[in-house]
């Protein structure tokens, strides 16, 4: 059985704003009867009467890694007192972090899973894989502070598989202490998955993109740590039913991490049911490789909600991206304009069944540039800001040109069954791309609505207009990854996948599943 404790918000933390460029891994950015212009205010967490507060576990468990866990005593927060067990800085042996009542795990710095096995899986580059897997059990809570982050290196894997009733929570020390408010962010690094699939924008001069000679570096790593290679079926493991809260620590200058960063991961990596909360940089950023993810929530990111870059081939379905009021940049940023636009593999990102909620007055909700190929299907794009933000901007002639197999280019952006709800749907882009041209790509698609009025319930759940949209694109025609459905937006009332494992924030609330994101769930 799951027990949940709630706490008062005791204070607030810093707001860290940072913008990141393409060369960094750490950013390396009508009709109806119900219209809700903002989500309901997140209620102040209040203590739930309970017979006992959290009491600390007696000690730290023994794990397989010879370095073991370090017992650091206890830490006290609104939920009670916890035993703190610090992980080693590098897992050299496959190990499991078990869920034990009254126990938290702490990342004491840059924590690496295994040692980088290089760009090739066969030791042809002189490095053999260490084949380390870090397993994290359902209900485990891991915290960190400052520049600490978790990096899964090439040839190694994470197995962080929570459940709908007991998600895995990665969060900050301030969250444990009960110091966070709805605007807290940037309190630790985040999670980096480093794989050996193809990337572009190579760090080595003269390297050929998409080959084992083309690598990129994980910025902020204590020792050089790279990603990239030529194995597109590579696996960095599995993450399911995971919350990542208050991440995005600024390491230096424009070098910062986000909740989840992937670098060159392959199609063998399994990602689903992941919630990013209040990242001070992008919510998630995917650099190269092959990314397949379902049921993704990005809440309150302070830069771009979903940033895709350096030749990634990405498929996403059932995506909620919602900003906090007045905070954030674009919901979607696809690639960058940096003179390397025609390197291959070329980015090709496909998103189906998304709900994008923009609340900061800015340049655009969706920005596609740098020659990226991009497709949106069965999606709601909504500007809920007070100042009016255009829905769509397209930059660069290379982004709108015709398909060319020799350039790994499938043609201009694709839009089918997309609902646009912005005071101004389109704006001019750079390099002579006009708003009329952007609108032309929408008009060329099927079932799009440029004068939409949403009927979202509770700020995220599809209502009458979303479940009876009219023309619904058959997303199974896009590939076997995509599931057939009959609605637009991320969540249908008939299948509310947000329930059980999520936390509630000022950006989007799901109904008190594990409580407010500012409090810590207690799993027994």
C-alpha positions in Angstrom: 0.0 0.0 0.0 1.2 3.5 -0.7 1.1 6.2 2.0 1.5 9.8 1.1 2.5 12.7 3.4 2.0 16.4 2.6 3.8 19.4 3.9 3.6 23.2 4.1 5.7 25.2 1.7 8.3 26.6 4.0 10.3 28.8 1.7 11.5 29.4 -1.7 14.6 28.9 -3.8 16.4 30.6 -6.6 15.3 31.0 -10.1 18.1 30.1 -12.6 17.6 31.3 -16.1 19.9 30.1 -18.9 20.0 29.7 -22.6 21.9 27.1 -24.4 23.3 26.6 -27.8 23.6 23.8 -30.3 27.2 23.0 -29.3 26.4 22.0 -25.7 25.1 18.8 -24.3 23.9 20.7 -21.3 21.5 22.5 -23.6 24.4 20.0 -24.0 16.0 24.5 -26.2 -14.4 26.2 -32.1 -17.1 25.9 -30.0 -17.7 23.9 -26.9 -18.8 24.8 -23.5 -15.7 24.7 -21.3 -12.7 27.0 -21.8 -10.0 27.1 -19.2 -7.4 29.7 -19.8 -5.1 28.7 -16.9 -4.8 25.6 -14.8 -6.4 25.8 -11.4 -4.1 27.2 -8.8 -2.1 24.5 -7.0 -3.5 24.3 -3.5 -1.0 24.9 -0.7 0.0 21.5 0.6 -1.4 20.7 4.0 -0.4 18.0 6.4 -2.4 14.8 6.2 -3.2 13.4 9.6 -1.1 10.4 10.1 -0.2 8.2 13.0 3.5 8.6 12.5 6.0 10.6 10.6 8.8 9.1 8.6 11.4 7.4 10.8 14.9 6.7 9.5 16.0 3.3 8.3 18.4 1.6 10.6 21.3 1.8 8.1 22.3 1.6 4.4 21.8 -1.6 2.4 24.8 -3.6 1.0 25.1 -3.2 -2.8 27.2 -5.2 -5.2 29.6 -2.4 -6.0 32.7 -2.8 -3.9 32.7 0.9 -2.9 29.3 0.5 -1.4 27.0 3.2 0.0 28.1 5.8 2.5 25.9 6.2 5.6 25.7 10.0 6.0 23.3 10.0 9.0 19.9 11.6 8.7 18.1 14.5 7.2 14.9 16.0 8.5 12.1 17.5 6.4 8.3 18.1 6.8 7.6 14.4 6.3 10.0 13.3 9.1 13.5 12.0 9.4 15.3 10.0 6.7 18.5 7.9 6.6 20.8 9.3 3.9 22.9 6.8 1.9 25.4 8.4 -0.6 26.2 6.5 -3.8 29.7 6.0 -5.0 30.9 8.5 -7.6 31.2 5.6 -10.1 29.4 2.3 -10.2 32.0 -0.2 -11.4 29.7 -3.2 -10.8 26.0 -3.7 -11.7 24.1 -2.7 -8.5 20.6 -2.2 -7.2 19.3 0.6 -5.1 16.4 -1.0 -3.1 13.4 0.8 -1.8 13.6 0.9 1.9 11.1 2.9 4.1 12.7 5.9 5.7 15.8 5.9 3.3 17.0 8.3 0.7 19.9 8.0 -1.8 22.2 11.0 -2.4 24.3 11.7 -5.5 27.5 13.2 -4.0 28.8 14.7 -7.3 29.0 13.6 -10.9 28.0 10.0 -10.5 28.9 7.7 -13.5 27.3 4.4 -14.3 30.2 2.4 -15.6 33.2 3.6 -17.5 32.8 5.0 -21.1 33.3 2.1 -23.5 34.0 4.3 -26.5 32.2 4.9 -29.7 32.2 1.3 -30.9 30.8 -1.7 -29.0 33.5 -4.2 -30.1 36.6 -2.6 -28.5 37.9 -1.7 -31.9 38.7 1.7 -30.4 40.8 0.1 -27.7 38.2 0.4 -25.0 36.0 -2.5 -23.7 32.5 -2.1 -22.3 32.2 -2.4 -18.5 28.6 -3.5 -19.0 27.4 -2.0 -15.7 23.6 -1.6 -15.1 22.3 0.5 -12.3 18.9 -0.8 -11.2 16.6 1.5 -9.1 13.6 0.0 -7.5 10.0 1.4 -7.6 9.5 4.0 -4.8 13.1 5.0 -4.5 13.9 8.7 -3.9 17.3 10.0 -5.1 18.4 13.6 -4.3 21.3 15.8 -5.1 22.4 19.4 -4.9 24.6 21.9 -6.8 26.4 20.5 -9.8 25.8 16.8 -8.9 24.2 14.7 -11.7 23.8 11.1 -12.9 25.6 10.1 -16.2 25.0 6.7 -17.8 28.1 6.2 -19.9 28.4 4.4 -23.2 28.3 0.6 -23.0 26.4 0.8 -19.7 22.7 1.1 -18.7 20.1 2.4 -16.2 17.1 0.3 -15.2 15.0 2.8 -13.4 11.5 1.3 -13.6 8.9 2.6 -11.2 5.3 1.7 -11.1 2.1 3.7 -11.4 1.6 3.6 -7.7 5.3 3.9 -6.8 7.2 6.1 -9.2 11.0 6.8 -8.8 11.7 10.4 -7.8 14.9 12.3 -8.6 14.9 15.6 -6.8 16.8 18.2 -4.9 18.0 18.6 -1.3 15.8 21.6 -0.8 12.8 19.6 -1.8 13.6 17.1 0.9 14.0 19.9 3.4 10.6 21.4 2.5 12.1 24.6 1.3 10.7 24.7 -2.3 8.0 26.8 -3.7 6.2 26.6 -7.1 9.0 28.7 -8.6 12.0 26.7 -7.3 14.4 25.4 -10.0 18.0 24.8 -10.8 19.0 23.0 -7.6 21.0 20.1 -9.0 22.2 18.8 -12.4 19.8 16.1 -13.8 20.1 12.8 -15.7 22.3 12.3 -18.7 22.1 9.1 -20.9 25.1 8.8 -23.2 24.9 6.3 -26.1 26.8 5.4 -29.2 24.2 6.1 -31.9 24.9 8.6 -34.7 25.3 12.3 -34.0 26.4 15.4 -35.9 28.3 18.6 -35.0 31.4 16.5 -34.1 33.8 17.8 -31.5 36.8 16.5 -33.4 37.8 18.7 -36.4 37.4 16.9 -39.7 35.4 14.0 -38.2 32.7 12.6 -40.5 29.2 13.1 -39.0 27.3 9.9 -38.1 30.5 7.7 -37.8 32.4 6.4 -34.9 34.8 9.3 -35.4 32.0 11.8 -34.6 31.5 12.3 -30.9 30.3 15.1 -28.6 31.2 15.8 -25.0 29.1 15.8 -21.9 29.8 19.3 -20.6 30.3 19.6 -16.9 31.9 16.2 -16.6 34.8 16.1 -14.2 36.8 14.0 -16.7 36.1 13.9 -20.4 32.9 12.0 -21.1 31.6 11.5 -24.6 28.6 10.3 -26.6 28.1 9.3 -30.2 29.1 6.5 -32.6 27.4 4.5 -35.4 25.3 2.0 -33.5 21.7 3.2 -33.9 20.3 0.1 -32.1 22.3 0.9 -29.0 20.6 0.7 -25.6 21.2 2.9 -22.6 18.6 1.0 -20.6 15.0 1.8 -19.4 13.3 4.6 -17.6 9.6 4.4 -16.7 7.4 6.1 -14.2 10.1 8.6 -13.2 9.8 12.1 -11.8 12.7 14.5 -12.3 12.3 17.7 -10.2 14.0 21.1 -9.8 17.1 20.3 -12.0 19.1 22.4 -14.4 22.0 23.6 -12.3 24.2 26.2 -14.1 27.7 24.7 -14.2 29.3 27.7 -15.9 28.4 30.4 -18.4 26.0 28.7 -20.9 26.8 25.3 -19.6 23.9 23.8 -17.7 22.0 20.6 -17.5 18.3 19.9 -17.8 16.0 17.3 -16.2 16.8 14.6 -18.9 19.5 14.9 -21.5 20.1 12.2 -24.0 23.2 12.1 -26.2 23.4 9.6 -29.0 21.2 7.0 -27.4 19.9 4.2 -29.6 16.5 2.6 -30.4 17.2 -0.1 -27.7 16.7 2.6 -25.0 13.1 2.5 -23.5 11.7 5.8 -22.2 8.1 6.3 -21.0 6.0 7.9 -18.3 8.6 10.6 -17.4 7.7 13.9 -15.7 10.1 16.9 -15.7 9.3 19.6 -13.2 10.8 23.1 -13.1 14.0 22.6 -15.0 15.9 25.9 -15.0 17.0 25.1 -18.6 15.2 22.9 -21.1 12.7 20.4 -19.8 14.3 17.6 -21.9 16.9 17.8 -24.7 17.8 15.1 -27.1 21.1 15.3 -29.0 21.4 13.0 -31.9 20.7 9.2 -31.8 17.3 7.5 -31.9 14.8 8.6 -29.3 11.4 6.9 -28.8 9.3 8.2 -25.8 5.7 7.9 -24.8 3.8 9.7 -22.1 6.1 12.6 -21.4 5.3 15.6 -19.2 7.3 18.8 -19.1 6.1 21.2 -16.5 7.5 24.6 -15.8 10.7 24.5 -17.8 12.5 27.9 -17.9 14.0 27.6 -21.4 12.5 25.4 -24.1 10.2 22.6 -23.0 11.4 20.1 -25.7 14.7 20.7 -27.5 15.9 18.4 -30.3 19.3 18.8 -31.9 22.3 17.4 -33.8 20.7 14.9 -36.1 18.3 13.2 -33.7 15.6 10.8 -35.1 12.8 11.1 -32.5 9.3 9.8 -32.1 7.1 11.0 -29.3 3.5 10.3 -28.5 1.2 11.5 -25.7 3.2 14.7 -24.6 2.1 17.4 -22.2 4.3 20.5 -22.2 3.0 23.4 -20.0 4.8 26.5 -18.8 4.4 28.4 -15.6 2.9 31.8 -15.9 5.4 34.2 -17.4 8.3 31.7 -17.4 10.0 29.8 -20.3 10.9 30.2 -23.9 9.4 28.2 -26.7 7.6 24.9 -26.1 9.4 23.3 -29.1 12.9 24.2 -30.4 14.1 22.0 -33.2 17.8 22.3 -34.1 19.9 25.4 -34.5 21.2 27.5 -37.3 25.0 27.2 -36.9 26.4 26.5 -40.4 26.2 22.7 -40.0 22.6 22.4 -41.1 23.4 19.9 -44.0 25.3 17.4 -41.9 23.7 14.0 -41.8 21.9 12.3 -40.3 19.4 15.2 -40.4 17.1 15.7 -37.5 13.6 14.2 -38.1 11.3 14.5 -35.2 7.7 13.3 -35.2 5.3 14.1 -32.3 1.7 12.8 -32.1 -1.0 13.6 -29.5 0.6 16.5 -27.7 -0.8 19.4 -25.7 1.4 22.5 -25.7 0.4 25.3 -23.3 2.5 28.5 -23.7 2.1 31.0 -20.8 5.0 33.4 -21.4 4.7 36.2 -23.9 7.5 35.5 -26.4 8.6 34.9 -29.9 6.7 31.7 -30.7 5.3 28.5 -29.3 6.9 26.1 -31.9 10.2 27.0 -33.6 11.6 24.7 -36.4 14.9 25.7 -37.9 18.4 24.5 -38.9 17.1 22.2 -41.7 15.3 20.0 -39.2 12.5 17.7 -40.6 9.5 17.9 -38.3 6.0 16.6 -38.0 3.1 17.4 -35.7 -0.1 15.3 -35.6 -3.3 15.3 -33.5 -1.9 18.1 -31.4 -3.1 21.2 -29.6 -0.9 24.3 -29.8 -2.3 26.9 -27.4 -1.0 30.3 -26.5 -2.4 31.0 -23.0 -0.2 34.0 -22.4 -1.7 37.5 -21.9 0.6 39.2 -24.4 -0.1 37.0 -27.4 2.6 34.6 -28.7 2.5 33.3 -32.3 2.0 29.6 -32.6 4.5 28.8 -35.3 7.8 30.1 -36.7 10.0 28.4 -39.3 13.6 29.6 -40.0 15.9 28.9 -42.9 15.4 28.0 -46.6 17.0 24.6 -45.9 14.1 23.9 -43.5 11.4 24.4 -46.1 13.0 23.0 -49.2 11.7 19.9 -51.1 12.6 16.3 -50.1 16.1 15.1 -51.2 17.1 11.6 -50.2 20.8 12.5 -50.9 20.6 15.1 -48.1 18.6 12.8 -45.8 15.8 15.4 -46.2 12.1 14.5 -46.2 10.9 18.0 -47.1 9.2 20.8 -45.2 7.4 20.5 -41.9 4.3 18.4 -41.7 1.1 19.2 -39.9 -2.0 17.0 -39.8 -5.0 17.4 -37.4 -3.3 20.1 -35.5 -5.4 22.7 -33.6 -3.9 26.2 -33.3 -5.2 28.5 -30.6 -3.1 31.7 -30.8 -4.1 35.3 -31.3 -1.5 35.2 -34.1 -0.9 31.8 -35.5 2.2 32.5 -37.6 5.2 34.9 -37.7 8.0 35.5 -40.1 11.2 33.5 -39.7 14.8 34.1 -40.6 16.5 33.8 -44.0 13.4 35.0 -45.8 10.9 32.5 -44.6 7.6 34.3 -44.3 4.6 33.7 -42.1 2.6 33.0 -45.3 5.0 30.2 -46.1 4.6 28.8 -42.6 0.9 29.0 -42.9 1.2 27.2 -46.3 2.6 24.1 -44.7 -0.3 24.0 -42.3 -2.8 24.5 -45.1 -1.2 21.7 -47.1 -1.9 19.2 -44.3 -5.2 17.5 -43.5 -7.6 18.3 -40.7 -5.9 21.3 -39.3 -7.9 24.0 -37.5 -6.4 27.6 -37.3 -9.3 29.0 -35.3 -9.6 26.6 -32.5 -11.2 27.0 -29.0 -10.1 24.3 -26.6 -12.3 22.7 -24.0 -9.6 21.3 -21.7 -10.7 20.1 -18.3 -8.5 20.9 -15.3 -6.0 22.4 -17.7 -4.8 19.3 -19.4 -7.5 16.7 -19.9 -9.3 16.5 -23.3 -12.8 17.8 -23.3 -15.7 17.9 -25.9 -13.8 19.6 -28.7 -10.7 17.4 -28.3 -12.5 14.1 -28.2 -14.8 15.1 -31.1 -12.3 17.0 -33.2 -13.4 15.8 -36.6 -10.6 14.6 -38.8 -8.1 12.5 -36.8 -4.9 11.5 -38.5 -4.1 7.8 -38.5 -0.8 7.9 -36.7 -0.2 4.2 -37.2 0.7 5.2 -40.8 3.8 6.9 -39.3 5.3 3.7 -38.0 4.8 0.9 -35.5 5.8 3.0 -32.6 2.6 5.1 -32.7 -0.7 3.9 -31.2 -4.1 4.5 -32.9 -6.4 6.9 -31.2 -9.5 9.1 -31.8 -8.7 12.4 -30.2 -6.3 15.3 -30.4 -4.1 16.4 -27.5 -2.2 14.3 -25.0 -4.8 12.8 -22.7 -8.3 11.3 -23.4 -10.8 11.0 -20.5 -11.1 7.4 -21.5 -7.4 6.7 -20.8 -6.0 9.2 -18.3 -2.4 8.0 -18.2 -1.3 10.8 -15.8 -3.0 9.2 -12.8 -1.1 7.6 -10.0 2.5 8.5 -10.6 2.6 12.3 -11.2 3.0 15.3 -8.9 1.2 18.6 -9.0 2.8 21.9 -9.9 1.7 25.4 -10.8 2.2 24.6 -14.5 -0.2 21.6 -14.5 -2.0 19.6 -11.8 -3.2 16.0 -12.2 -5.3 15.5 -9.1 -3.1 14.8 -6.0 -1.6 11.5 -7.1 1.8 11.7 -5.3 0.9 15.1 -3.9 2.4 18.5 -4.6 5.8 18.5 -6.3 7.0 20.7 -3.4 6.4 17.8 -1.0 8.0 14.3 -0.8 5.8 11.2 -1.3 6.2 8.5 1.4 6.1 5.0 0.1 5.9 2.1 2.5 
